[in-house]
């Protein structure tokens, strides 16, 4: 098997995009050598992300002051 499909929500795609953004140059080169361009993957994921409902991507936590 060389391809699979999976359902990812907007938060999961956002995590993948964030991880791809913080790759070091060295890591990008290692990934490119073994799997292909990380920037091409980023662009592909970002085009999917743009079509998703991102109106509720901000995680909110109820914080109570400790004082």
N, C-alpha and C positions, 0 to 999 in steps of 0.2 A: 504494500500500500504506500503510495507517495503523496496522497492528499486526504484531508479529512475536513469536515465541516463541524463547527461548534457555535453555540450561541454564547455571545459575550454581551454583558450589559455595558452601559455607558461608563460606569466606574472602572470596569475591568479594562476596557479599551484605553481609558485615560491613564491607567497605571502603566500599561505597555508603552504608550506614547512618552510618558515621563521617564520611564527606564531607558528608552532609546535616546532621549535627549541628553542624558547624563553619562553616556558611554564615553570612556576615554578614547583617545585616538588609537591607542594600542589595541583596546578591546574591539573597536570598529574594524581594525585590520584583521584581527583573528577571526571575527565573525565573517567578514567578507571572504576570507580565504577558505573557510570551511562551509559556509552556507549561502553567501551572497550578500549584497549590499544592505546594510542596516538602514541607510537613508531611503532606499527604495521601499523597504518594508514600512518605514515611518510614513512615507508619503501615501502608501496604500491604506494603512490604518487611519491616517488623518482624514482621507477622503471619506472613509466609512463614518468616522467620528463626526464629521460635519453634517452628515445626514441624520444623525441620531438626535433624540430629544435631550439636549444638554441643560434644560431649564432647572433641573434638580440635581446638578452634579456636586454642589457644595454640601459636604457632610456637616451637619450641625450637631454640636454637643451642648447639652445643658450643663453649664458650669456654675457651681455655687461657691462664692468667695469663702475662703477658709478663715477670714478674720471676723 
